[in-house]
Amino acid sequence: MKLSVVQPGEGSIAGQHLLTSTPDTVRWGWLPNAAATALLTVASGDTVTIDTLSHEGILADQGRDPVGFLGGYGVKSADVARDAREIAASDLPNGPDDGPHVVTGPIAVAGARPGDVLKIDVLELLPRTPYGFVSSRHGYGALPGELPEGAASVWQFCETGLAGGRLVSWMAARDGRRAYFPLDPFLGLMGVAPATDEPVPSVPPGDHGGNIDVKWARVGSSLYLPVSVDGALFYTGDPHYAQGNGEVALTALEASLRATVRLSVLSGPAATAAVGSLRTPVLESASHWIPTGLDVSLDEAMRRCVRNAVTFLVERFGFERSTALAYLSAAGDFEVSQVVDAVQGVHCMIRKADFAEWS
């Protein structure tokens, strides 16, 4: 059974506040900076529902015509999201020098100040369309110039729906047999404004978060980001239905999501208790703490992730640095988040169960 289209602002809204993606509420290919004006101001602890929009289907190399482009895959006009049509038809620029992402926000959180930490709890992620795309373009991905073969760009269209009681998507081989894989949605891009008035591109992630593409930012997880400007100025985008670690083709399964998050300001001891002295993105799930490392070099991203994981263990549990390193070598799982976003990412999975004695 296929999913139904969720149009912006329609149906059940779980959050206290709502922000939809329109030509007036998004940046296309760029992130909010310190000079950005908040579209919405919320209290610490408030919940916000955001109708995020995937860029796939509206980009210039896809004709900037979602009805026509998606129609080529058999998608009916009624199954095209209204915000996709509006943003594609708008005068928002999106050229070769702009990133692809539709970035919604920013949202100011009252009381957030530089030095604080913004905690983003992911409460709900609802698919908005019964389809998505995995794209691959020459010059990008893990095998630039090698794949895709015979074309500058390839888009793998994926239908999504319910099968066997679970949400899945599928891809078909030449003989028609299908590979089914579960939907495991997350927001690839969540961030706060960095302390600069200069333009900030949407593709490379950084200490501000942004396009970190860590697949564990699913429902039930929390993302901690260092606040650099008053109000934090939170934004999000790049919604995914599923992603493998590495994101090797260039994109994940890109598709629009209705996301509900809780935004909370942590100051002083509360911030220290959550992430210690780290001023880099840190995730937390029910089962793991997940520090990250980012750099243009994957080798250096790995080293940074190890250093951050060591610092996390030393500050939280009082380990000697050498003991923390030994623990990580024996029990920590270092995973490649993505190798496609100019700045590459590694994250470390630290099992909470290993530290039950400290609870």
C-alpha positions in Angstrom: 0.0 0.0 0.0 1.4 3.4 -1.0 1.5 6.4 1.3 -0.6 9.5 0.9 0.7 12.9 0.1 0.8 15.3 3.1 0.4 18.9 1.8 2.0 21.7 3.9 0.1 22.7 7.0 -2.7 20.1 6.4 -3.7 17.2 8.6 -2.4 16.5 12.1 0.1 19.0 13.6 1.9 17.6 16.6 3.9 20.7 17.6 2.9 23.8 19.5 4.1 25.9 16.6 4.1 25.3 12.8 6.5 26.4 10.1 6.0 25.4 6.5 8.4 25.7 3.6 7.5 28.6 1.3 9.5 31.0 -0.8 9.4 33.4 2.2 10.6 30.9 4.8 13.4 29.1 3.1 16.9 29.7 1.8 17.8 27.6 -1.2 21.4 26.3 -0.9 22.4 28.6 1.9 22.2 28.6 5.7 21.1 31.4 8.1 24.0 33.3 9.5 24.3 35.7 12.4 22.5 38.5 10.4 19.5 36.3 9.7 16.0 37.4 10.9 14.1 34.8 12.9 10.8 33.7 11.3 9.5 32.5 14.6 10.5 32.8 18.3 9.7 30.1 20.7 10.3 29.4 24.4 12.9 26.9 25.5 11.2 23.5 25.6 8.6 24.4 23.0 7.8 22.0 20.2 7.8 23.0 16.6 6.4 21.1 13.5 8.2 21.9 10.3 7.1 20.8 6.9 10.5 20.2 5.3 10.9 19.9 1.5 13.3 17.7 -0.4 15.3 19.4 -3.2 15.0 16.4 -5.5 12.5 17.0 -8.3 12.8 20.8 -8.2 16.5 21.4 -9.1 17.5 23.2 -12.4 19.1 20.0 -13.8 15.6 18.4 -13.3 13.9 21.2 -15.2 12.8 23.1 -12.0 9.4 21.7 -12.8 8.3 19.1 -10.3 5.0 18.3 -12.0 6.7 17.6 -15.3 9.8 15.8 -13.8 7.8 13.6 -11.4 5.2 12.9 -14.1 8.0 11.2 -16.1 8.0 8.6 -13.3 4.2 8.2 -13.3 3.5 10.5 -10.4 0.2 12.2 -10.7 0.0 16.0 -10.4 -2.1 15.7 -7.3 0.7 13.7 -5.7 3.2 16.6 -6.1 3.7 18.6 -2.9 2.3 22.1 -3.1 5.4 23.7 -1.6 7.6 21.9 -4.2 5.6 23.6 -6.9 5.6 27.0 -5.2 9.4 27.1 -4.5 10.3 25.8 -8.0 8.1 28.5 -9.6 9.4 31.2 -7.4 12.2 33.7 -8.1 14.5 32.2 -5.5 17.9 31.8 -7.2 19.5 28.4 -7.3 22.4 28.1 -9.7 25.6 26.1 -10.1 27.2 28.0 -7.2 24.4 27.4 -4.8 23.8 24.3 -2.7 20.8 22.1 -3.5 19.1 22.1 -0.1 15.9 23.8 0.8 16.6 25.1 4.3 13.7 26.1 6.4 14.1 28.7 9.2 15.6 30.2 11.2 13.7 29.8 14.5 14.9 31.8 17.5 14.8 30.1 20.9 14.3 32.7 23.7 17.1 33.0 26.1 19.8 31.2 24.0 23.1 32.9 24.2 26.6 32.2 22.9 28.2 29.5 25.0 25.0 27.7 25.6 24.0 24.4 23.9 20.8 23.9 21.9 19.3 20.5 22.4 17.1 19.3 19.6 14.8 16.4 20.5 13.4 14.6 17.4 9.9 13.7 18.4 8.2 12.8 15.1 9.1 12.3 11.4 6.2 11.7 9.0 6.7 10.9 5.3 5.0 13.5 3.1 5.2 11.7 -0.3 4.9 8.1 -1.5 8.2 8.4 -3.4 11.7 9.6 -3.2 15.0 9.7 -5.1 18.6 8.7 -4.7 20.7 10.8 -7.0 24.2 10.5 -8.4 26.1 13.1 -10.3 29.6 13.1 -11.9 32.2 14.8 -9.8 30.5 13.8 -6.6 29.8 10.7 -4.6 32.4 8.1 -3.6 33.3 7.2 -7.2 33.4 10.4 -9.1 34.1 9.9 -12.8 33.5 6.2 -12.4 29.8 6.1 -11.5 27.2 6.9 -12.8 28.1 5.3 -16.2 27.2 7.0 -19.4 25.4 10.0 -18.0 26.2 13.1 -16.1 23.4 12.5 -13.6 21.2 9.6 -12.6 18.1 9.6 -10.4 16.9 6.4 -8.9 13.2 6.7 -8.4 11.9 4.8 -5.3 8.3 4.2 -4.4 7.5 3.9 -0.7 4.6 2.3 1.1 3.5 -0.3 3.6 4.5 -3.9 3.1 4.4 -6.7 5.7 3.3 -4.2 8.4 6.3 -1.9 8.0 7.2 1.2 6.0 9.5 0.3 3.1 10.9 1.5 -0.1 12.1 -0.6 -3.0 14.3 -0.8 -6.1 13.9 -3.1 -9.0 16.4 -5.1 -11.0 16.2 -5.5 -14.8 14.1 -8.7 -14.4 11.6 -7.0 -12.2 12.7 -8.5 -8.8 12.7 -5.9 -6.0 15.0 -5.2 -3.1 12.9 -3.9 -0.2 14.5 -1.8 2.6 12.9 -0.2 5.6 12.2 3.5 5.9 14.3 5.0 8.7 13.7 8.7 8.3 15.9 11.5 9.7 16.7 15.1 9.0 20.1 15.3 7.2 20.4 19.0 8.0 19.9 20.5 11.4 21.9 23.5 12.6 22.3 26.8 14.3 23.6 30.0 12.9 27.4 30.4 13.0 28.8 33.6 14.3 29.5 35.2 10.9 27.8 37.7 8.6 29.3 36.0 5.6 27.2 33.7 3.4 27.2 30.1 4.6 26.7 27.4 2.0 24.4 24.5 2.8 26.6 21.6 1.6 29.5 21.4 4.1 28.7 20.6 7.7 30.6 22.2 10.6 30.6 22.9 14.3 27.3 24.6 13.8 25.8 21.4 12.6 24.1 21.8 9.2 24.4 19.0 6.7 25.9 16.4 9.0 23.9 13.5 7.5 24.2 11.2 10.5 21.6 8.5 10.1 21.1 8.1 13.8 19.3 11.5 14.1 16.0 9.5 14.0 12.9 9.8 16.1 13.8 9.4 19.8 17.3 10.9 19.4 18.7 14.3 20.5 21.2 16.5 18.7 23.3 18.9 20.8 24.8 22.0 19.0 26.9 24.8 20.4 25.1 28.2 20.4 27.1 31.0 18.7 24.5 33.8 18.3 21.6 35.1 20.4 18.5 33.0 19.9 20.6 30.1 18.4 18.6 30.5 15.1 17.8 26.9 14.4 17.0 25.7 10.9 16.5 22.3 9.2 16.1 20.6 5.8 17.5 17.8 3.6 14.9 15.3 4.8 15.7 11.6 4.2 13.6 8.5 4.2 16.7 6.2 4.6 20.5 6.4 4.3 23.4 4.0 4.5 26.5 5.1 6.4 28.8 6.8 3.9 25.9 8.0 1.6 28.2 6.8 -1.3 26.0 7.6 -4.3 25.9 11.3 -3.3 22.4 11.5 -1.7 20.4 9.3 0.6 16.8 8.4 -0.3 15.7 12.0 -0.5 12.0 12.8 0.3 10.0 15.4 2.2 9.2 14.9 5.9 6.9 16.6 8.5 9.2 16.9 11.4 8.3 17.8 15.0 11.2 18.7 17.3 11.6 20.1 20.8 14.1 23.0 21.1 15.7 23.5 24.6 18.4 25.8 25.8 21.1 24.2 28.0 23.2 26.6 30.0 26.0 26.3 32.5 26.0 22.9 34.4 23.2 21.5 32.2 25.2 22.1 29.1 28.4 20.6 30.7 26.4 17.6 31.9 25.2 16.9 28.3 28.4 17.4 26.2 31.2 18.6 28.6 33.5 21.0 26.8 32.8 19.8 23.3 31.7 22.5 20.8 31.0 20.2 18.0 27.8 18.3 17.1 27.0 15.4 19.5 24.0 13.1 19.2 22.3 10.9 21.8 20.0 8.0 21.2 18.2 5.8 23.8 21.2 3.4 23.5 24.3 5.4 22.5 26.2 8.7 22.9 27.4 9.7 19.4 30.2 12.3 19.2 31.3 13.4 15.7 34.3 14.5 13.7 34.3 16.7 10.6 37.0 17.6 8.1 37.7 17.9 4.4 40.0 14.9 4.9 38.3 11.6 6.0 41.5 10.6 7.8 41.4 13.9 9.8 37.7 13.6 10.4 38.4 10.2 12.0 41.1 11.6 14.2 38.9 14.5 15.3 36.1 12.0 16.1 38.5 9.9 18.2 39.7 13.0 20.1 36.1 14.1 20.7 35.1 10.7 21.9 38.1 10.6 24.2 37.2 14.0 25.6 33.6 12.9 26.1 34.6 9.9 28.1 37.3 11.7 30.2 34.9 14.5 31.2 31.8 12.4 31.8 33.4 9.4 33.5 36.8 10.5 34.8 38.8 8.1 32.7 42.4 8.7 32.0 42.9 9.6 28.3 44.8 6.4 27.6 42.0 4.4 29.3 39.4 6.2 27.2 41.3 5.4 24.0 41.7 1.8 25.0 37.9 1.5 25.7 37.1 3.0 22.3 39.5 0.6 20.6 37.8 -2.3 22.3 34.1 -1.3 22.3 33.5 2.0 20.4 32.2 1.8 16.8 33.5 4.5 14.5 31.2 4.8 11.4 31.6 7.0 8.3 28.6 9.3 8.3 29.1 10.6 4.8 31.9 11.1 2.2 30.1 13.4 -0.2 29.5 16.8 1.5 32.9 18.5 0.9 33.5 18.3 4.6 33.4 14.6 5.4 32.1 13.0 8.6 32.8 10.3 11.1 30.7 9.5 14.2 31.4 7.2 17.2 28.8 4.9 18.7 29.4 4.7 22.5 27.0 2.2 24.2 25.3 3.5 27.3 24.8 0.0 28.6 28.6 -0.2 29.1 28.3 2.5 31.7 25.3 1.3 33.7 27.4 1.4 36.9 27.6 5.2 36.6 23.7 5.6 36.4 
